[in-house]
Amino acid sequence: MKITSRTRYAIKLPAPSPGGIHPLSNIDQIVPRYYTQFLLFFPTTTRELSTDNLKASLSTTLATFYPLAGRYAVLPNNALQLECSDQGSDFFEAFVDGGLDDFGGFEQHDPRFELLSPTGIYKTSGDITEAPLVTAQVTRFQCGGSSLVLGVHHNVGDGFSASSFLTAWSLVSRGEGEEFLAPCFDHSLMDAKTLRKVDDPAKLFNHVEYQTQRPNVPATFPELKACMFKFPTWAIEALRSFCEPGTTKFEALAAHVWKSVTKARNLESHEETKLGMAVDGRTRFTPPLPEKYFGNVIFYACTSSSSQKLVENPVRYSASLVHEATHLITDEYMRSALHWLEQQPSPLGVFPSFCDARTDLALTSWSRFPLYDVDFGGGKPVFVGLPVAAFTGLVIFLPWLDDQTMVVLVGLYAEHMRNLLADPEFCT
């Protein structure tokens, strides 16, 4: 499958925005500088995804989310700030020489999903100040079906924020834009100085989730492989039954995945493996952030174990480590993290401590995002995924067509993925 044609459209605001400069929070600054992307497939319908409607509704949605029509400026310490310059976003319409059936019913992640994303064209410039903060592409298949990719630059918002933009765009496209709440871009709500209650050193924590030493990233990687696994609710409940009372479904499944991946990697018994989990702090602050706060509110819960202990112990052991780590993310802990980040000379000098692609695992959950409810007027998607070919050391929990199944997308070295696929205890 290949792209046969692609047209680029510049999407401008329907009227000038209030403008201004939006400082970004310390959490915004330290996330990876790439796009958070969603890939949605829509079947052949009597009402296809109209290019004109998608472009017009994207413009209208950007007017409400007007900071996203701006661009970054780079400060002397390599931090970013958001300048509301009304430069707009990019929208692409592409055509491919294949059909939806080529993806085999979407039973597995397909490396060709990457073809359907426009974000690759921004990688070559290397100048983050030129990249649009929102980009999208509709791709037409020969069967009449379509795919839609939305990319929101990660430094302006996390997955929850990107999902809220996608939902708003779909509502506007159907003439129902009044149904969504206006976003809150007041990033002072996440300002370390504003949030500090006291300067009591006893309130500061040891933030093992971050490190200031640049990780050793290999110049080349072995072959990588991403695979999708489905876990029905009954299977997750079965996992929970082996854990301590009070273990959540997320904790039980995260523990099971971490243990199974570690086993598949065949690490030496003494080697340490770390698990880092993205935790949404919106409702964990006291008081909670506004429901529609737009930005990054992702705090890392981090835990570790020797490979031998993790693999040889029952899942109750790994689940207890996950539970302890996630419950550490409290109001006080998050305020302490923001304070610690404020003391660092540059955001480019802060790294997750769980970034060894061979031994560690990063995990995030999008399973509660209403991605399968997105409707641009021609019906809801038949499949939602990520427009990437392959990756390693990352796990993403995704929703499925029914709310009784969770999809687990795992990226590993291909050799380790073969071991995971052969493990009858991982996913039956």
VOGU-3710 file (C-alpha; in Angstrom, 3 decimals, decimal comma):
1> mkitsrtrya> 0,000/0,000/0,000  1,250/3,468/-0,856  0,074/7,061/-0,997  -0,860/7,945/-4,584  -1,532/11,639/-3,927  -1,648/14,065/-1,019  -2,856/17,671/-0,919  -2,004/20,097/1,851  -4,400/22,830/3,005  -3,597/25,683/5,378
11> iklpapspgg> -6,385/26,053/7,938  -6,785/29,562/9,270  -8,985/30,943/12,028  -12,321/32,404/10,870  -11,471/35,651/12,724  -8,469/37,049/14,648  -7,981/35,534/18,103  -7,348/37,487/21,332  -3,649/36,706/20,789  -1,113/36,860/23,580
21> ihplsnidqi> 1,569/34,608/25,010  0,806/31,456/26,993  3,589/30,195/29,266  3,710/26,415/29,436  3,827/24,471/32,693  6,860/22,552/33,858  5,093/19,316/32,932  4,390/20,665/29,431  8,090/21,420/29,063  9,495/17,979/29,853
31> vpryytqfll> 7,265/15,699/27,769  8,733/14,407/24,493  8,610/16,913/21,668  6,422/15,013/19,231  2,766/14,652/18,297  0,143/12,747/20,233  -1,852/11,052/17,486  -5,109/9,174/17,077  -5,945/7,071/14,019  -9,611/6,371/13,263
41> ffptttrels> -10,988/4,220/10,434  -14,461/4,854/9,036  -16,237/2,353/6,773  -17,901/3,000/3,445  -21,051/5,011/4,150  -23,594/6,998/2,196  -22,086/10,114/3,756  -18,331/10,113/3,480  -16,072/12,376/5,483  -16,484/15,572/3,477
51> tdnlkaslst> -13,194/17,371/2,976  -14,887/20,768/2,905  -16,773/20,057/6,121  -13,663/18,725/7,864  -11,678/21,838/6,902  -14,426/24,292/7,874  -15,174/22,596/11,186  -11,466/22,370/12,010  -11,188/26,126/11,507  -14,203/26,740/13,756
61> tlatfyplag> -12,860/24,402/16,441  -9,470/26,122/16,362  -11,246/29,411/17,041  -12,350/28,031/20,420  -8,955/26,385/21,025  -7,189/29,400/19,534  -3,795/28,966/21,284  -3,407/25,802/19,178  -3,364/27,969/16,052  -0,147/29,569/17,298
71> ryavlpnnal> 3,460/28,443/17,326  6,215/27,778/19,835  8,994/30,179/20,680  12,184/28,806/22,213  13,513/30,609/25,310  17,229/30,932/26,183  17,131/27,869/28,470  15,466/25,825/25,666  12,074/26,009/27,357  9,058/26,639/25,138
81> qlecsdqgsd> 6,369/29,252/25,271  3,195/29,377/23,234  2,650/32,455/21,088  -0,907/32,921/19,838  0,079/34,054/16,361  -2,971/32,762/14,467  -0,836/30,869/11,962  -3,352/28,050/11,894  -2,918/24,334/11,285  -2,319/21,923/8,427
91> ffeafvdggl> -4,928/19,615/6,927  -4,129/16,946/4,347  -6,262/14,872/2,023  -4,543/11,742/0,739  -5,446/8,808/-1,498  -4,003/5,280/-1,298  -3,996/2,349/-3,708  -5,620/-0,084/-1,272  -8,773/-0,815/0,702  -9,702/-1,254/4,327
101> ddfggfeqhd> -9,823/-5,015/3,798  -6,054/-4,929/3,319  -5,755/-4,509/7,103  -7,313/-7,911/7,778  -10,242/-6,796/9,859  -7,998/-4,766/12,199  -7,214/-7,840/14,254  -3,605/-6,705/14,658  -1,517/-3,542/14,625  -0,216/-2,901/11,107
111> prfellsptg> 3,059/-1,066/10,343  1,325/0,505/7,336  -0,725/2,641/9,723  2,250/5,009/9,679  1,518/5,862/6,024  -1,732/7,484/7,095  -0,116/10,170/9,270  1,193/13,503/8,011  3,497/14,167/10,965  6,545/12,626/9,303
121> iyktsgdite> 6,913/15,657/7,047  7,716/17,847/10,060  10,603/15,701/11,277  13,029/16,843/8,628  12,991/20,580/9,383  14,133/20,181/12,980  12,789/23,651/13,825  10,044/23,249/16,397  8,999/26,887/15,949  7,798/26,119/12,409
131> aplvtaqvtr> 5,674/23,074/13,242  1,897/23,507/13,519  0,506/22,486/16,889  -2,425/20,689/15,260  -2,262/18,658/12,072  -4,738/16,235/10,520  -5,098/13,972/7,513  -8,049/12,239/5,923  -7,051/9,322/3,690  -9,360/7,902/1,035
141> fqcggsslvl> -9,310/4,167/0,292  -10,356/2,573/-2,980  -13,227/0,772/-1,241  -14,823/4,086/-0,259  -13,730/3,933/3,368  -11,588/6,578/5,017  -9,152/7,071/7,842  -8,583/10,204/9,881  -5,466/11,080/11,858  -5,374/13,921/14,357
151> gvhhnvgdgf> -2,023/15,026/15,734  -1,745/17,488/18,631  1,766/18,482/19,634  2,513/16,876/22,983  4,001/19,962/24,638  0,648/21,772/24,494  -1,466/18,887/25,717  -1,612/15,292/26,878  -3,758/12,493/25,505  -6,821/13,651/27,443
161> sassfltaws> -6,473/17,139/25,957  -5,965/15,820/22,420  -8,997/13,573/22,835  -11,115/16,527/23,967  -10,085/18,470/20,847  -11,017/15,509/18,642  -14,426/15,239/20,306  -15,040/18,984/19,952  -14,053/18,893/16,261  -16,483/16,057/15,562
171> lvsrgegeef> -19,313/17,878/17,359  -18,678/21,076/15,406  -18,664/19,105/12,154  -22,200/17,905/12,994  -23,411/21,376/13,979  -23,446/20,465/17,685  -20,473/22,515/18,852  -22,416/24,122/21,675  -22,380/20,770/23,489  -18,717/20,879/24,497
181> lapcfdhslm> -17,224/23,004/27,253  -14,718/25,667/26,286  -11,169/24,590/27,139  -9,174/26,139/29,970  -5,694/27,267/28,909  -4,801/28,899/32,249  -1,454/27,194/32,782  -0,830/29,268/35,904  -2,962/26,614/37,593  0,044/24,330/37,165
191> daktlrkvdd> 2,651/26,933/38,127  4,998/25,664/40,837  5,035/28,996/42,676  1,248/29,259/42,651  0,746/25,706/43,866  3,325/25,661/46,653  1,424/25,700/49,942  4,476/25,806/52,139  8,220/25,680/51,746  8,509/22,983/54,379
201> paklfnhvey> 11,297/20,611/53,231  9,323/17,769/54,796  6,749/18,259/52,032  9,310/17,608/49,300  9,656/14,076/47,978  12,462/12,133/46,350  11,403/12,075/42,712  12,807/8,803/41,450  10,716/9,111/38,288  13,087/11,754/36,888
211> qtqrpnvpat> 16,784/11,829/36,189  19,144/14,535/34,978  21,662/12,174/33,436  21,144/11,795/29,716  20,201/8,169/28,976  22,369/6,038/26,746  20,311/5,637/23,605  21,770/3,161/21,095  22,613/4,567/17,680  20,637/1,744/16,084
221> fpelkacmfk> 17,972/-0,593/17,401  17,325/-4,248/16,612  14,183/-5,019/14,653  11,123/-3,655/16,472  7,622/-5,069/16,610  4,301/-3,720/17,899  1,386/-6,042/18,622  -2,133/-5,640/19,894  -3,685/-7,880/22,542  -7,324/-7,945/23,682
231> fptwaiealr> -8,243/-8,506/27,307  -11,950/-9,008/28,050  -13,277/-7,756/31,369  -13,601/-11,267/32,766  -9,879/-11,909/32,163  -8,895/-8,689/33,921  -11,199/-9,559/36,827  -9,518/-12,942/37,004  -6,163/-11,169/37,328  -7,574/-8,976/40,083
241> sfcepgttkf> -8,673/-12,050/42,010  -5,007/-13,034/42,397  -4,093/-9,591/43,785  -4,594/-7,881/47,106  -8,085/-6,494/47,824  -8,432/-2,960/46,504  -6,304/-3,559/43,413  -7,839/-1,769/40,433  -8,302/-3,247/36,965  -5,603/-0,911/35,665
251> ealaahvwks> -3,145/-1,989/38,371  -3,795/-5,691/37,841  -3,390/-5,483/34,069  -0,329/-3,212/34,280  1,294/-5,642/36,706  0,520/-8,606/34,444  1,931/-6,863/31,363  5,082/-5,742/33,193  5,752/-9,236/34,536  5,085/-10,914/31,191
261> vtkarnlesh> 7,230/-8,478/29,201  10,087/-8,904/31,669  9,828/-12,658/31,284  9,846/-12,318/27,483  12,998/-10,201/27,614  15,033/-12,962/29,310  16,887/-10,493/31,529  19,608/-11,640/33,888  18,162/-12,479/37,295  19,940/-9,568/39,001
271> eetklgmavd> 19,016/-6,942/36,399  16,646/-4,203/37,503  13,538/-3,401/35,506  11,542/-0,213/35,985  7,916/0,511/35,190  6,815/4,103/34,639  3,103/4,872/34,414  1,466/8,105/33,271  -1,062/9,236/35,884  -3,573/11,992/35,113
281> grtrftpplp> -3,389/14,453/38,004  -6,460/16,547/37,139  -8,674/15,129/39,858  -5,808/14,396/42,278  -5,079/18,051/42,970  -6,842/19,737/45,880  -8,920/21,433/44,616  -9,142/19,556/41,290  -8,191/21,318/38,073  -11,064/22,448/35,826
291> ekyfgnvify> -12,636/19,563/33,922  -11,530/20,979/30,568  -8,029/22,080/31,568  -6,004/21,846/28,351  -2,371/20,947/28,875  -0,199/18,190/30,297  -1,193/16,968/33,743  0,756/13,732/33,489  2,779/12,697/36,517  4,874/9,547/36,467
301> actssssqkl> 4,316/6,739/38,929  7,523/4,718/38,970  8,426/1,400/40,531  11,165/-1,195/40,087  12,144/-4,747/40,853  14,831/-7,253/40,084  13,952/-9,367/37,086  14,075/-12,554/39,136  11,628/-11,343/41,795  9,211/-10,014/39,217
311> venpvrysas> 9,142/-13,175/37,109  9,233/-15,792/39,877  6,629/-14,203/42,160  2,889/-14,361/41,461  1,202/-11,326/39,937  0,214/-10,220/43,440  3,824/-9,088/43,942  4,028/-6,856/40,848  0,496/-5,565/41,472  1,475/-4,448/44,983
321> lvheathlit> 4,399/-2,479/43,535  2,128/-0,861/40,943  -0,513/-0,051/43,571  2,026/1,559/45,884  3,481/3,672/43,056  0,156/4,936/41,701  -1,130/5,820/45,178  1,955/7,929/45,806  0,680/10,440/43,222  -1,148/12,736/45,633
331> deymrsalhw> -1,730/16,482/45,755  1,402/16,969/47,849  3,501/14,711/45,645  2,490/16,520/42,456  3,194/19,925/43,994  6,588/18,620/45,058  7,285/17,367/41,524  6,463/20,759/40,037  8,730/22,402/42,613  11,584/20,006/41,737
341> leqqpsplgv> 11,155/20,658/38,011  11,166/24,404/38,645  14,688/24,103/40,083  16,149/22,498/36,959  18,130/24,818/34,645  16,581/23,490/31,417  13,693/21,160/30,582  15,931/19,430/28,051  18,052/18,234/30,977  15,226/16,223/32,573
351> fpsfcdartd> 14,513/12,643/31,493  12,246/9,827/32,681  14,222/7,392/34,805  12,521/4,401/33,153  13,818/4,865/29,607  16,123/1,885/29,061  14,553/0,336/25,963  15,935/-3,111/26,828  14,897/-3,415/30,478  12,277/-0,769/31,300
361> laltswsrfp> 8,670/-0,191/30,352  6,571/2,969/30,018  2,795/2,642/30,193  -0,074/5,002/29,505  -3,803/4,409/29,358  -6,208/5,907/26,817  -8,848/3,282/27,528  -11,357/5,791/28,926  -11,141/8,246/26,044  -14,421/8,247/24,044
371> lydvdfgggk> -12,623/7,581/20,779  -15,235/5,150/19,473  -17,965/7,781/19,974  -16,339/10,220/17,547  -18,702/10,897/14,643  -18,102/13,473/11,911  -21,536/12,888/10,421  -20,910/9,669/8,529  -20,904/7,238/11,435  -18,578/6,123/14,203
381> pvfvglpvaa> -15,171/4,512/13,637  -14,796/0,773/13,211  -11,243/0,821/14,582  -9,042/3,202/16,571  -5,272/2,837/16,766  -1,946/4,623/16,495  -0,420/5,720/13,161  3,057/4,378/13,907  4,998/1,475/12,444  6,757/0,051/15,504
391> ftglviflpw> 8,316/1,136/18,783  9,866/-0,383/21,874  9,531/-0,116/25,636  6,028/1,352/25,506  2,571/-0,006/26,343  -0,684/1,810/25,610  -4,095/0,705/26,889  -6,759/1,506/24,287  -10,551/1,193/24,167  -12,339/-1,280/21,922
401> lddqtmvvlv> -15,647/-1,276/20,070  -17,389/-2,661/23,140  -16,783/-1,519/26,697  -16,144/-5,092/27,835  -12,700/-5,327/26,221  -9,429/-3,463/26,694  -6,798/-3,396/23,976  -3,155/-3,526/25,042  -0,729/-2,239/22,415  2,831/-3,352/23,172
411> glyaehmrnl> 6,050/-2,365/21,431  9,232/-4,408/21,952  12,312/-5,732/20,237  11,031/-8,269/17,691  12,905/-11,102/19,409  11,187/-10,318/22,722  7,814/-9,938/21,037  8,110/-13,451/19,634  8,627/-14,700/23,196  5,623/-12,744/24,432
421> ladpefct> 3,403/-14,094/21,660  4,496/-17,623/22,539  3,663/-17,203/26,233  0,343/-19,008/26,877  -0,024/-17,267/30,240  0,029/-13,752/28,799  -3,127/-13,502/26,712  -5,414/-16,440/26,065
//
